[in-house]
Amino acid sequence: MKNKQNLYLLLILLVAFFMRLFRLTREDFWLDEMYVMIESTPHLPLHQLFNDLRTVELHPPLFYLCERLFLFLFGESEFTGRILPVIAGTASVWAMYLLGKEILNKNLGLIAAAFTCVNYYNLHYSREARGYIFAFLFTALSFVFLIRLIRKMRVRDSWYYSLFALLTMYSHYYGLIVIGAQFCVAFVMLCFPANRRAYLVRFLHSGLIIVIGYIPWIPFVLKMSSIPSFWTGAPTEDFIFTYFNGYFGNSGFLEIILVLLLIYYVMNVFRSEGQPLTELAGNSLQLSFIVFTVSLVMTYTIPYVRSILGVPMLWFRYTIVALPVLLVAVAYGAELISSAVMKGVVFWTFIGWSLVHICVTDGLYTRLHNPQDREMTAFMVSDPKDMHYPVIDEKDYNWHQSYYLDQFHYPGPVIHGSLSGVMESILNERSPGYRVDGFWLVSANSTQNPDSIFRPKNKVALDSSFSVAKEGRWFGAWARLYLSKRIFSKLTLTTDDFSESMVVDRGEKVVAIWGGEVTSNRVSLSQGDYTVHILAKGTPAKNVFPHVIVAVNHQRIGDYYVTDSLQDQELRFRQTGADTARVTIGFDNDLADEEKHQDRNLFLQRISFDKTLPH
């Protein structure tokens, strides 16, 4: 049986690792992950990281320092940024096994590990380059050694408990609340142990280690606690129900099972046979109930009260430190079911429905959830001609986009500031830095119509001075390249504006048209009258050169015969109803003279549009 239980644990851990690793880089980093990558890069001075954690990010340093080490060793990418949470998430499944085993037995440990393996919230933060899964992992381990210390009062357990309590506190500020709750539990249990003196010495020892270990970070805590406002809003009165449902993916069916198991667990606590108070630590049900109740009440109540009376600080993902307790309580409810058949039905229903909800309903591995910043940036750098324009973010706080700009080596600057202020500066050319020939306007974490973000006055001024040269849209993101109409008075198409497969070197690069026609990439071209200059030549067959036909936006603008030397041919064209153009050029008299080894072909060097200015 022992070997079988170990085999089950190994299987659960392998499944947990696979679920957290599978298609890990399918989605782009989202805004917060990009921030972590920016702050954790080994190229950032350590003092700058600590300064940002004190003034901007307001998180303890443990995850950032570990992430920095991984990025230093393995490079910077979506995979290396997320593999550390994958490892921590898998380890958290093992930690939940230890917690269940410590509370009752290996069976409870296996159930707790299996429930954690398929838990929506644990899985989500095990695949994200953020430190919340660290808070889950070390909270679970701190509870393991808290219970060992209460029951056995060994010196080594005191050291282990102190270590994991510190790691919890250095993972998230809510760890302070959890560890405070654990010491409240220890104080309650002080009334019951047979050897009160040894018990008191062990917890005083742990408390002293924890205080000394956390002294370096106390100035940061004081700085964080003095902030006058925070980005989270005030919590609603029913937040506890919203959070509970969210931990399990907002599945109504799972919610029913969870509530029933919790009720069954609590019922068994109150109907269990009483024991002498000095033996309370040996009663798994009553001890776990005291530990769980005190921890949950404090974890939710303290942030809620402060959020109502002072600065809001209660936020959904911050309460991930409460999830290990909830999962073990649910697992305990399942373990208490006396009928093996009923226990199996409940267990496999929970596991099966969780997997269906994660894989099908939520589409974790198949649907997009994060804005496609990576694809947006790849689009912006797809043409070297467009890479020097400044970048303006529709939401100024989304400066995190600079992560992907750096990854793609985008050389252009990023202009920060409110959209309305930046646009007015560009339109009015308030300083040399705002006199630009074009700019990229980008937006992530947004699905709105790009045209709706401008003030009406700015929209009119923008349309009169700039034209949209390129636009791309992706899931939760879009990008537009605006080019100034003053640069459209002369536009030249070269070989770079045609497919690379059509370009050959005949002493100089030309577009080779062996027969039929070719079409250029789309280019910006404002409305107006143009003189089109075409520089091309050809090779004859049977003494006849290619008969060239030129069209712009499917509108034929002229035809002529080329010669064997590059000559400038002028045609007239009027651009109406559009601000972009595509040129189609080819010849309609293709011929190959096999007897004389002649082939009629056309070679294009460039096409220029010169705008005819009004008198």
C-alpha positions in Angstrom: 0.0 0.0 0.0 2.9 2.4 0.8 4.4 1.7 -2.6 1.0 2.2 -4.3 0.5 5.5 -2.5 4.0 6.7 -3.6 3.1 5.7 -7.2 -0.1 7.7 -7.0 1.8 10.7 -5.8 4.4 10.4 -8.6 1.5 10.2 -11.1 -0.2 13.2 -9.7 3.1 15.2 -9.8 3.8 14.2 -13.4 0.2 15.2 -14.5 0.6 18.5 -12.6 3.9 19.2 -14.3 2.5 18.4 -17.8 -0.6 20.5 -17.3 1.5 23.5 -16.2 4.1 23.1 -19.0 1.9 22.1 -21.9 1.8 25.0 -24.6 3.4 27.3 -22.1 4.5 29.9 -24.6 1.4 29.8 -26.8 0.2 33.1 -25.4 2.1 36.3 -25.1 3.1 37.9 -21.9 0.4 40.1 -20.6 0.9 43.5 -19.0 2.0 42.4 -15.5 4.2 39.7 -16.9 6.0 42.2 -19.1 6.6 44.3 -16.0 8.2 41.4 -14.2 10.5 40.7 -17.1 11.5 44.3 -17.3 12.3 44.5 -13.6 13.9 41.0 -13.4 16.3 41.4 -16.3 19.9 40.8 -15.3 20.8 44.1 -17.1 18.9 46.1 -14.5 21.1 47.2 -11.6 20.0 45.6 -8.3 19.5 48.9 -6.6 17.1 50.0 -9.3 15.1 46.8 -8.8 14.8 47.4 -5.0 13.9 51.1 -5.6 11.1 50.1 -8.0 9.8 47.5 -5.5 9.6 50.3 -2.9 8.0 52.9 -5.1 6.3 51.3 -8.1 5.5 47.6 -7.9 5.1 47.3 -4.1 5.9 43.6 -3.9 8.5 41.7 -1.8 11.7 40.7 -3.7 11.9 36.9 -3.5 10.3 36.1 -6.9 12.0 38.9 -8.7 15.4 37.8 -7.5 14.8 34.1 -8.4 13.4 35.1 -11.8 16.5 37.3 -12.3 18.7 34.3 -11.7 16.8 32.1 -14.1 16.9 34.8 -16.8 20.7 35.2 -16.2 21.2 31.5 -16.6 18.8 30.6 -19.4 18.1 33.9 -21.3 15.0 36.0 -21.6 11.9 34.6 -23.3 8.4 33.6 -22.6 9.6 30.1 -21.7 12.4 31.1 -19.3 10.1 33.7 -17.7 7.4 31.1 -17.0 9.3 28.0 -16.3 10.1 29.0 -12.7 6.3 29.3 -11.8 5.8 25.9 -13.5 8.4 24.4 -11.2 6.9 26.2 -8.1 3.4 25.2 -9.2 4.4 21.5 -9.4 6.2 21.8 -6.1 3.0 23.3 -4.5 1.1 20.1 -5.4 3.7 18.1 -3.5 3.5 20.7 -0.6 -0.3 20.1 -0.4 0.4 16.3 -0.2 2.7 17.0 2.8 0.1 19.2 4.4 -2.7 16.7 4.1 -0.4 13.9 5.3 0.7 16.0 8.3 -2.9 16.8 9.3 -4.2 13.3 9.0 -2.6 10.7 6.7 -1.3 10.0 3.2 -4.8 9.5 1.8 -5.7 13.0 2.7 -2.4 14.2 1.3 -3.1 12.4 -2.0 -6.6 13.9 -2.3 -5.3 17.4 -1.5 -2.5 17.0 -4.1 -5.0 15.8 -6.7 -7.4 18.6 -6.1 -4.5 21.1 -6.3 -3.2 19.5 -9.5 -6.5 20.4 -11.3 -7.3 23.6 -9.4 -8.0 26.4 -11.8 -6.4 29.1 -9.7 -3.2 27.2 -8.9 -2.8 26.1 -12.5 -3.4 29.6 -13.8 -0.7 31.2 -11.6 1.7 28.2 -12.2 1.8 29.3 -15.9 2.2 33.0 -15.4 5.5 35.0 -14.9 4.3 36.4 -11.6 5.1 35.5 -8.0 1.7 34.5 -6.7 2.4 30.8 -7.0 5.4 31.4 -4.7 3.0 32.7 -2.1 0.8 29.6 -2.4 3.8 27.2 -2.2 5.5 28.7 0.8 2.2 29.3 2.6 1.4 25.6 2.3 4.8 24.6 3.5 4.6 27.0 6.5 1.4 25.3 7.5 3.1 21.9 7.3 5.8 22.8 9.7 3.4 24.9 11.9 1.4 21.7 12.6 4.5 19.6 13.1 5.8 22.2 15.6 2.5 22.3 17.5 2.4 18.5 17.7 6.1 17.5 18.2 7.8 20.7 19.4 11.2 19.7 17.9 14.0 22.2 17.4 14.4 21.3 13.7 10.7 21.9 13.0 11.1 25.4 14.6 13.9 26.2 12.1 12.0 24.8 9.2 8.9 26.7 10.2 10.8 29.9 10.5 12.4 29.4 7.1 9.1 28.9 5.3 7.4 31.6 7.2 10.1 34.1 6.0 9.8 32.8 2.4 6.0 33.3 2.6 6.5 36.9 3.9 9.1 37.6 1.2 6.8 36.3 -1.5 3.8 38.5 -0.8 2.7 41.1 1.7 -0.4 39.0 2.5 2.2 36.5 3.9 2.5 38.9 6.9 -1.2 38.3 7.6 -0.9 34.5 7.2 2.1 34.2 9.5 0.4 36.5 12.0 -2.7 34.2 11.9 -0.4 31.2 12.5 1.0 32.8 15.6 -2.5 33.5 16.8 -3.2 29.8 16.3 -0.1 29.1 18.3 -1.3 31.4 21.1 -4.6 29.6 21.2 -2.9 26.3 21.4 -0.7 27.5 24.2 -3.5 26.8 26.6 -3.6 23.1 25.8 -0.1 21.4 25.5 1.1 19.2 28.3 4.6 20.7 28.1 3.7 24.4 28.0 7.3 25.6 28.7 8.8 23.7 25.7 6.0 24.8 23.5 6.5 28.5 24.4 10.3 28.3 23.9 9.9 26.8 20.5 7.5 29.5 19.2 9.5 32.3 20.8 12.5 30.8 19.0 10.7 30.8 15.7 9.3 34.3 16.3 12.8 35.7 17.0 14.2 34.1 13.8 11.4 35.5 11.7 11.7 39.0 13.1 15.5 39.1 12.6 15.1 37.7 9.1 12.5 40.2 8.1 14.2 43.3 9.6 15.9 44.3 6.3 12.5 44.5 4.6 10.7 46.5 7.3 11.5 49.9 5.8 9.9 48.7 2.5 6.8 47.6 4.4 6.5 50.9 6.2 6.9 52.7 2.9 4.2 50.5 1.3 1.8 50.9 4.2 2.0 54.7 4.1 0.8 55.1 0.5 -2.3 57.3 0.4 -4.1 55.5 -2.4 -4.0 52.2 -4.3 -5.2 51.2 -7.7 -7.7 48.6 -6.4 -11.2 49.8 -5.6 -13.2 49.2 -2.4 -14.4 45.6 -2.1 -18.1 44.6 -2.3 -19.9 43.0 0.7 -20.2 39.7 -1.1 -16.5 39.5 -2.1 -16.0 36.3 -0.3 -18.4 34.4 -2.6 -16.9 36.0 -5.7 -13.4 35.0 -4.6 -14.4 31.5 -3.7 -16.1 30.9 -7.1 -13.1 32.4 -8.8 -10.6 30.0 -7.1 -12.3 27.2 -9.0 -12.9 28.9 -12.3 -16.4 30.1 -11.7 -17.9 26.7 -12.3 -21.4 26.5 -10.8 -21.3 22.7 -10.7 -17.9 22.6 -8.9 -19.2 25.2 -6.5 -22.0 22.8 -5.4 -19.5 20.0 -4.8 -17.1 22.2 -2.9 -19.8 23.7 -0.6 -21.2 20.2 0.2 -17.7 18.9 1.1 -17.0 21.9 3.3 -20.3 21.5 5.1 -19.6 17.8 5.6 -16.1 18.6 7.0 -17.5 21.2 9.5 -20.3 18.8 10.5 -17.8 16.1 11.4 -15.7 18.6 13.4 -18.7 19.4 15.7 -19.9 15.8 16.0 -16.5 14.3 16.7 -15.9 12.9 20.2 -14.3 15.4 22.5 -10.8 14.7 23.9 -8.9 16.2 26.8 -7.7 19.7 26.0 -4.1 18.6 26.6 -4.5 16.2 23.7 -6.1 18.6 21.3 -3.1 18.7 19.1 -3.6 15.0 18.4 -7.2 15.5 17.2 -6.8 16.1 13.5 -10.3 17.4 12.9 -10.4 19.9 15.8 -6.8 21.1 15.2 -7.3 21.6 11.5 -10.5 23.4 12.1 -8.8 25.9 14.5 -5.9 26.4 12.2 -8.1 26.8 9.1 -10.7 29.1 10.8 -8.2 31.5 12.4 -6.2 31.7 9.2 -9.2 32.3 6.9 -10.8 34.8 9.1 -7.7 36.9 9.5 -6.6 36.6 5.9 -9.9 38.1 4.7 -11.0 40.3 7.6 -7.8 42.4 8.0 -7.6 43.5 4.4 -11.3 44.0 4.2 -11.5 46.3 7.2 -8.5 48.3 6.1 -10.0 48.6 2.6 -13.3 50.0 4.1 -11.8 52.3 6.7 -8.6 53.4 4.8 -6.7 52.6 1.6 -8.2 49.7 -0.4 -5.8 46.7 -0.3 -8.1 43.7 -0.7 -7.7 42.1 -4.2 -8.7 38.7 -5.6 -5.3 37.3 -6.5 -3.6 38.6 -3.3 -5.8 36.1 -1.4 -4.1 33.1 -3.0 -2.5 32.6 0.4 -5.9 31.4 1.6 -6.3 28.8 -1.1 -4.1 26.0 0.5 -6.4 26.0 3.5 -9.6 25.9 1.5 -8.3 23.0 -0.7 -7.2 20.9 2.3 -10.6 21.5 4.0 -12.4 20.4 0.8 -10.1 17.4 0.5 -10.7 16.5 4.2 -14.5 16.6 3.5 -13.9 14.0 0.7 -11.7 11.8 2.9 -14.4 11.7 5.7 -16.9 10.0 3.3 -17.2 6.5 4.8 -18.4 4.8 1.7 -15.5 3.9 -0.7 -17.9 4.0 -3.7 -19.3 7.4 -2.8 -15.9 8.8 -2.1 -14.7 7.5 -5.5 -17.7 9.1 -7.2 -17.1 12.5 -5.5 -13.4 12.4 -6.1 -13.5 11.5 -9.8 -16.4 13.9 -10.5 -14.4 16.7 -9.0 -11.3 15.8 -11.0 -13.1 15.1 -14.2 -15.3 18.2 -14.1 -12.3 20.4 -13.2 -10.4 19.1 -16.3 -13.4 19.6 -18.6 -13.9 23.1 -17.2 -10.2 24.0 -17.6 -9.7 22.4 -21.1 -13.1 23.0 -22.7 -15.1 25.7 -21.0 -12.2 28.0 -20.2 -10.1 26.8 -23.2 -6.8 27.2 -21.3 -4.8 25.5 -24.0 -6.8 26.4 -27.1 -8.2 30.0 -26.7 -6.5 33.3 -26.4 -6.7 35.1 -23.1 -3.8 37.5 -23.2 -3.5 40.5 -25.7 -1.2 39.7 -28.6 1.5 42.2 -27.9 4.2 39.9 -29.5 2.3 39.6 -32.8 1.6 43.4 -32.8 5.3 44.2 -32.3 6.3 41.7 -35.0 4.0 43.5 -37.4 5.6 46.9 -36.5 9.1 45.6 -37.4 8.1 43.7 -40.5 9.2 46.5 -42.8 12.6 48.1 -41.9 11.3 51.5 -43.3 8.7 51.7 -40.6 11.0 50.9 -37.6 12.3 54.4 -36.8 9.0 56.1 -36.1 8.1 56.9 -32.5 5.6 54.7 -30.6 2.6 56.2 -28.7 0.6 53.9 -26.5 -3.2 54.6 -26.4 -3.0 54.0 -22.6 0.0 55.7 -21.2 0.4 53.2 -18.3 0.9 50.4 -20.8 4.6 51.4 -21.1 5.3 47.7 -20.5 5.1 47.3 -24.3 8.7 48.4 -24.3 9.6 44.8 -23.3 8.6 43.4 -26.7 10.0 46.5 -28.5 13.4 45.7 -26.9 13.0 42.0 -27.8 12.5 42.8 -31.4 15.2 45.5 -31.3 12.9 48.3 -32.3 15.1 51.4 -32.7 12.4 54.1 -32.5 11.6 56.1 -29.4 8.6 55.6 -27.1 6.6 58.8 -26.3 5.0 58.8 -22.9 2.1 60.9 -21.7 -1.6 61.2 -22.0 -2.9 60.4 -25.5 -4.7 63.8 -25.9 -1.6 65.7 -24.7 0.8 63.9 -27.0 -1.5 64.2 -30.0 -2.0 67.9 -29.5 1.8 68.3 -29.2 2.4 66.5 -32.4 -0.4 68.2 -34.3 0.8 71.7 -33.1 4.5 70.7 -33.4 5.1 72.3 -30.0 8.8 71.4 -30.0 11.3 69.8 -32.4 10.8 66.5 -30.7 7.2 66.5 -31.7 7.8 67.4 -35.4 7.5 63.9 -36.8 6.9 62.4 -40.2 5.0 59.6 -38.7 4.2 57.6 -35.6 2.9 54.2 -34.4 -0.2 54.3 -32.3 -0.6 51.1 -30.5 -3.0 49.6 -27.9 -3.0 46.4 -25.9 -5.5 45.3 -23.3 -8.1 46.9 -25.5 -10.6 45.8 -28.0 -12.2 49.2 -28.8 -12.4 50.9 -32.2 -9.2 52.9 -32.8 -11.1 55.8 -34.2 -13.1 56.2 -31.0 -10.2 57.1 -28.8 -9.6 60.6 -30.2 -11.3 63.8 -29.2 -13.4 65.1 -32.1 -11.1 68.2 -32.5 -8.0 66.1 -32.5 -9.5 63.5 -34.9 -10.2 66.2 -37.5 -6.8 67.7 -37.2 -5.2 64.3 -37.3 -7.0 63.3 -40.5 -6.0 66.6 -42.2 -2.3 66.1 -41.4 -1.7 62.4 -41.3 -2.9 59.3 -43.1 -3.1 55.7 -41.9 -0.3 53.9 -43.8 -0.6 50.5 -42.1 -3.0 48.9 -39.6 -3.1 45.5 -37.9 -5.5 44.0 -35.4 -5.1 41.1 -33.1 -6.7 39.6 -30.0 -6.9 42.5 -27.5 -4.4 44.6 -29.5 -4.1 46.9 -32.5 -1.5 49.0 -34.2 -1.7 51.9 -36.7 1.1 53.6 -38.6 0.3 57.3 -39.2 2.4 59.1 -41.8 2.4 62.9 -42.3 0.8 64.0 -45.6 3.7 66.4 -46.1 6.0 63.5 -47.0 3.5 62.2 -49.6 4.3 64.9 -52.2 7.0 62.6 -53.5 6.9 58.8 -53.1 9.3 56.3 -54.6 8.8 52.6 -54.9 12.0 50.5 -55.1 12.7 46.8 -55.2 12.0 46.8 -51.4 8.4 47.4 -52.1 7.9 44.2 -54.0 8.2 40.5 -53.1 11.8 39.6 -52.4 11.4 36.5 -54.7 10.9 38.8 -57.7 14.1 40.8 -57.1 17.3 39.8 -59.1 20.7 41.4 -59.5 21.6 42.4 -63.1 24.4 44.7 -62.2 21.9 46.4 -59.9 18.8 45.2 -58.2 15.6 45.1 -60.3 12.2 43.6 -60.2 12.2 40.8 -62.8 8.9 40.2 -64.5 9.2 37.1 -66.7 5.6 37.2 -67.8 2.3 38.5 -66.7 2.3 41.2 -63.9 3.4 41.9 -60.4 1.9 44.0 -57.7 3.7 46.2 -55.1 3.2 46.2 -51.4 0.6 48.8 -50.2 2.1 52.2 -49.6 0.7 55.5 -48.3 -0.4 57.9 -51.0 -2.5 60.9 -50.2 -5.3 62.1 -52.5 -4.4 64.4 -55.4 -2.9 64.5 -58.9 0.5 62.8 -59.6 3.0 62.5 -62.3 4.2 58.9 -62.3 7.8 58.2 -63.3 8.6 54.6 -64.3 12.2 53.5 -64.7 12.3 50.1 -66.5 13.9 48.2 -69.4 13.3 45.0 -71.2 14.7 42.2 -73.5 13.1 41.7 -76.9 12.0 38.6 -78.8 11.6 38.8 -82.6 12.6 42.4 -82.4 9.7 43.4 -80.2 10.1 44.7 -76.6 7.6 44.2 -73.8 4.4 46.2 -74.0 4.0 47.5 -70.5 0.7 48.1 -68.8 0.5 50.1 -65.5 -2.3 50.2 -63.0 -2.7 51.8 -59.6 -5.4 50.4 -57.3 -6.7 48.4 -60.2 -7.1 51.6 -62.3 -5.2 51.5 -65.6 -3.2 54.7 -65.9 -1.2 54.0 -69.2 0.8 51.7 -71.4 4.0 51.9 -73.5 6.9 49.9 -74.9 10.2 49.7 -73.1 13.7 49.6 -74.7 16.8 47.7 -73.8 18.0 50.6 -71.6 16.6 52.2 -68.5 14.4 55.0 -69.5 12.0 57.3 -67.6 8.4 57.0 -68.7 5.9 59.6 -67.5 2.2 58.8 -66.8 -0.6 60.8 -65.1 -2.6 59.6 -62.2 -5.3 61.0 -59.9 -5.6 59.4 -56.4 -9.2 59.7 -55.1 -11.1 58.0 -52.3 -8.1 56.4 -50.6 -4.9 57.2 -48.8 -2.9 54.1 -49.9 -2.0 52.6 -53.2 -0.7 49.4 -54.8 0.9 49.5 -58.2 0.4 46.7 -60.7 2.9 46.5 -63.6 3.3 43.9 -66.3 3.3 43.2 -70.0 0.8 41.5 -72.3 2.9 40.3 -75.1 5.1 37.6 -73.5 7.0 35.5 -76.1 10.0 33.2 -76.1 11.9 32.7 -79.4 13.6 29.3 -79.0 15.3 29.4 -82.3 17.2 32.6 -81.5 17.3 31.9 -77.7 15.4 35.1 -77.0 12.9 35.7 -74.2 10.8 38.8 -73.8 11.1 40.0 -70.2 10.6 43.2 -68.2 12.9 44.6 -65.5 11.7 47.4 -63.2 14.1 49.6 -61.1 11.7 52.1 -59.5 8.4 54.0 -59.7 8.1 57.6 -58.4 5.0 59.6 -57.7 5.4 63.4 -57.9 2.4 65.3 -56.6 1.2 68.0 -58.8 0.7 71.0 -56.5 -2.5 73.1 -57.1 -1.9 76.6 -58.7 
